[in-house]
Amino acid sequence: MAGHEGGSGDTGAHGPAIALLTRRTSRSVRAAVLFLHGGSVDSRARSRLWHPAAVRMRPFVRAVAAAVPDADVLLAEVRYRVRGWNGPDADPVRDAQRALRELAAQVGDVPVVLVGHSMGGRAALRAAVAPEVRAVLALGPWCPEGEPVEQLRDKDVVVLHGDRDRITDPAASAVFVSRAIAAGARAQLELVKGGDHAMIRRGPYWHRTVASTVAGLLAAVPRPGQ
């Protein structure tokens, strides 16, 4: 998660018309995995697909695609209108909700796993209020004090946080997971030894762990007819 950033004249008022950027789909979809990248605390600048925060998530999409070869699991990225969280506007949460609506319009009501990094992790945890979201995998999430947890009741939550993260606080993630468990979530935290915020140090471990975790979360989702 970056710090404060000015708008630089590119306000993002006319952001992407589509919030759901599909990377893999099929005629028959039984579940979906949506990826949410990081961003800034405050910024009204347009979010672009080539920004480092967005590019950083592409290896995770590929790793999950390899670990979950089932064509009936849709993989998609959430496209943000602007780069920042922006206080009470919580812009990436609104974009995630928009992507979930677009997903439902395309494939109907299917269970969803959200994978979010940094600001995207916070947005994914918030967006889990939607009933179709069955699980959240948050990577180095931004978890401010008092962040809501009630929406995670009866849901699976896995948090991975590098113990050398200097951008978001692994201790705050530990507090958040404890609160989520108290609220009725099936939540767990893994500290990635030597892991940094950008997930570059020990990159292959991050990719493998995310892929295997998503595969496990999807395995817990009943298939149609079960």
C-alpha positions as CSV (number, residue, x, y, z in Angstrom):
1,M,0.0,0.0,0.0
2,A,1.5,3.3,-1.0
3,G,1.1,6.6,0.8
4,H,-0.9,9.7,-0.1
5,E,-0.8,10.6,-3.8
6,G,-2.2,13.6,-5.6
7,G,-4.7,13.4,-8.5
8,S,-2.3,14.9,-11.1
9,G,-5.2,16.1,-13.2
10,D,-6.4,12.5,-13.9
11,T,-9.4,12.3,-11.6
12,G,-10.6,8.9,-12.6
13,A,-14.2,10.3,-12.8
14,H,-14.7,8.2,-15.9
15,G,-13.0,4.9,-14.8
16,P,-13.4,1.6,-16.4
17,A,-17.0,0.8,-17.4
18,I,-16.4,-2.9,-16.5
19,A,-15.1,-3.8,-13.0
20,L,-14.7,-7.5,-13.8
21,L,-11.6,-8.4,-15.9
22,T,-12.1,-12.1,-16.7
23,R,-8.9,-14.1,-17.2
24,R,-10.5,-17.5,-17.5
25,T,-14.0,-18.7,-17.8
26,S,-16.2,-21.4,-19.5
27,R,-19.8,-22.0,-20.4
28,S,-20.4,-23.7,-17.1
29,V,-19.0,-21.9,-14.0
30,R,-19.3,-23.5,-10.6
31,A,-17.1,-21.1,-8.6
32,A,-15.0,-18.0,-9.1
33,V,-11.8,-16.5,-7.8
34,L,-11.4,-12.7,-7.9
35,F,-8.1,-10.9,-7.4
36,L,-7.8,-7.4,-5.9
37,H,-4.5,-5.6,-6.0
38,G,-3.1,-2.9,-3.8
39,G,-3.2,0.9,-4.0
40,S,-2.8,4.1,-2.1
41,V,-4.3,5.6,1.0
42,D,-5.6,8.6,-0.9
43,S,-5.6,9.1,-4.6
44,R,-8.2,10.0,-7.2
45,A,-5.8,9.3,-10.1
46,R,-7.0,6.7,-12.5
47,S,-6.1,3.1,-11.8
48,R,-4.3,1.5,-14.7
49,L,-3.7,-2.2,-15.6
50,W,0.0,-1.5,-16.0
51,H,0.6,0.0,-12.6
52,P,3.0,-2.1,-10.5
53,A,0.3,-2.9,-7.9
54,A,-1.9,-4.5,-10.6
55,V,1.0,-6.2,-12.4
56,R,2.2,-7.7,-9.1
57,M,-1.0,-9.9,-8.9
58,R,-0.6,-11.5,-12.4
59,P,1.8,-14.2,-11.2
60,F,-0.7,-15.2,-8.6
61,V,-3.5,-15.5,-11.2
62,R,-1.2,-17.8,-13.2
63,A,-0.2,-19.8,-10.2
64,V,-3.9,-20.4,-9.2
65,A,-4.8,-21.2,-12.8
66,A,-2.1,-24.0,-12.8
67,A,-3.2,-25.3,-9.3
68,V,-6.9,-25.2,-10.2
69,P,-7.0,-26.5,-13.8
70,D,-10.8,-27.0,-13.7
71,A,-12.2,-24.9,-16.5
72,D,-15.4,-24.4,-14.5
73,V,-13.6,-22.1,-12.0
74,L,-13.7,-18.6,-13.3
75,L,-10.6,-16.4,-12.6
76,A,-10.9,-12.6,-12.8
77,E,-9.3,-9.4,-11.6
78,V,-11.2,-6.5,-10.1
79,R,-10.6,-3.3,-12.0
80,Y,-10.5,-0.2,-9.8
81,R,-11.7,3.2,-11.0
82,V,-9.2,5.1,-8.9
83,R,-5.9,4.2,-7.1
84,G,-6.9,5.1,-3.5
85,W,-9.0,3.9,-0.7
86,N,-10.1,7.5,-0.1
87,G,-11.4,7.5,3.5
88,P,-15.1,6.8,3.9
89,D,-15.6,6.4,0.1
90,A,-13.7,3.1,0.4
91,D,-13.5,3.1,-3.4
92,P,-12.0,-0.4,-3.9
93,V,-14.8,-1.9,-1.9
94,R,-17.3,-0.3,-4.2
95,D,-15.4,-1.7,-7.2
96,A,-15.3,-5.2,-5.7
97,Q,-19.1,-5.0,-5.1
98,R,-19.5,-3.9,-8.7
99,A,-17.4,-6.8,-9.9
100,L,-19.5,-9.2,-7.9
101,R,-22.7,-7.9,-9.5
102,E,-21.2,-8.2,-13.0
103,L,-20.1,-11.8,-12.1
104,A,-23.6,-12.7,-11.0
105,A,-25.1,-11.1,-14.2
106,Q,-22.7,-13.2,-16.3
107,V,-22.8,-16.6,-14.6
108,G,-25.5,-16.5,-12.0
109,D,-25.1,-17.1,-8.3
110,V,-21.8,-19.0,-7.7
111,P,-19.5,-19.2,-4.7
112,V,-16.6,-16.8,-4.7
113,V,-13.1,-16.7,-3.2
114,L,-11.5,-13.3,-3.0
115,V,-7.7,-12.9,-3.0
116,G,-6.5,-9.4,-2.1
117,H,-3.1,-7.8,-1.5
118,S,-2.5,-4.8,0.8
119,M,-5.4,-2.3,0.2
120,G,-7.0,-5.0,-1.9
121,G,-6.8,-7.3,1.1
122,R,-8.7,-4.8,3.2
123,A,-11.3,-4.4,0.4
124,A,-11.7,-8.1,0.0
125,L,-12.3,-8.5,3.7
126,R,-14.9,-5.8,3.6
127,A,-16.6,-7.2,0.4
128,A,-17.0,-10.5,2.2
129,V,-20.3,-9.1,3.4
130,A,-21.8,-10.4,0.1
131,P,-23.3,-13.8,0.7
132,E,-21.7,-15.4,-2.4
133,V,-18.2,-14.7,-0.9
134,R,-17.4,-17.9,0.9
135,A,-13.7,-17.2,1.6
136,V,-11.0,-14.5,1.6
137,L,-7.3,-14.9,1.2
138,A,-5.6,-11.6,2.3
139,L,-1.9,-11.0,1.5
140,G,-0.2,-8.4,3.7
141,P,-3.5,-6.7,4.3
142,W,-4.0,-3.2,5.5
143,C,-6.0,-3.8,8.7
144,P,-6.5,-0.5,10.6
145,E,-7.6,-0.6,14.2
146,G,-11.4,-1.1,14.5
147,E,-11.8,-2.6,11.0
148,P,-15.1,-4.5,10.9
149,V,-15.1,-8.3,11.3
150,E,-18.8,-9.2,11.7
151,Q,-19.2,-9.8,8.0
152,L,-16.8,-12.7,8.2
153,R,-18.9,-14.9,10.4
154,D,-19.1,-18.5,9.1
155,K,-16.6,-17.7,6.4
156,D,-13.1,-19.0,5.8
157,V,-10.4,-16.3,6.2
158,V,-6.7,-16.9,5.6
159,V,-4.1,-14.1,6.1
160,L,-0.5,-14.4,4.9
161,H,1.8,-11.6,6.0
162,G,5.5,-11.2,5.6
163,D,7.3,-10.8,8.9
164,R,9.5,-8.1,7.3
165,D,6.7,-6.1,5.9
166,R,7.3,-2.4,6.6
167,I,4.3,-1.1,4.7
168,T,1.5,-2.9,6.5
169,D,1.8,-4.3,10.0
170,P,1.8,-8.0,10.6
171,A,0.9,-7.4,14.2
172,A,-2.2,-5.6,13.1
173,S,-3.1,-8.7,11.0
174,A,-2.7,-10.9,14.0
175,V,-5.1,-8.7,16.0
176,F,-7.6,-8.7,13.1
177,V,-7.5,-12.5,12.8
178,S,-8.2,-12.8,16.6
179,R,-11.1,-10.5,16.3
180,A,-12.5,-12.3,13.3
181,I,-12.3,-15.6,15.1
182,A,-14.2,-14.1,18.1
183,A,-16.8,-12.9,15.6
184,G,-17.3,-16.5,14.3
185,A,-15.0,-16.6,11.3
186,R,-12.8,-19.6,10.5
187,A,-9.7,-17.5,10.4
188,Q,-6.0,-18.2,10.5
189,L,-2.8,-16.2,10.1
190,E,0.6,-17.4,8.6
191,L,3.6,-15.2,9.0
192,V,5.9,-15.6,5.9
193,K,9.4,-15.7,7.3
194,G,11.6,-13.2,5.5
195,G,8.6,-12.0,3.4
196,D,8.3,-8.3,2.4
197,H,5.3,-6.3,1.4
198,A,5.8,-6.6,-2.3
199,M,6.0,-10.4,-2.0
200,I,9.3,-10.3,-4.0
201,R,11.4,-11.9,-1.3
202,R,10.5,-15.6,-1.3
203,G,8.3,-15.0,-4.3
204,P,8.0,-18.6,-5.3
205,Y,6.9,-19.5,-1.8
206,W,4.2,-16.8,-1.9
207,H,3.0,-18.0,-5.3
208,R,2.9,-21.7,-4.3
209,T,1.2,-21.0,-1.0
210,V,-1.5,-18.8,-2.5
211,A,-2.2,-21.4,-5.2
212,S,-2.5,-24.3,-2.8
213,T,-4.6,-22.2,-0.3
214,V,-7.0,-21.2,-3.0
215,A,-7.2,-24.8,-4.2
216,G,-8.0,-25.9,-0.7
217,L,-10.7,-23.2,-0.2
218,L,-12.3,-24.2,-3.5
219,A,-12.2,-27.9,-2.5
220,A,-14.4,-27.0,0.4
221,V,-17.1,-25.5,-1.9
222,P,-19.7,-28.1,-2.7
223,R,-20.1,-29.0,-6.4
224,P,-23.5,-28.7,-8.1
225,G,-25.6,-31.6,-7.1
226,Q,-23.7,-32.4,-3.9
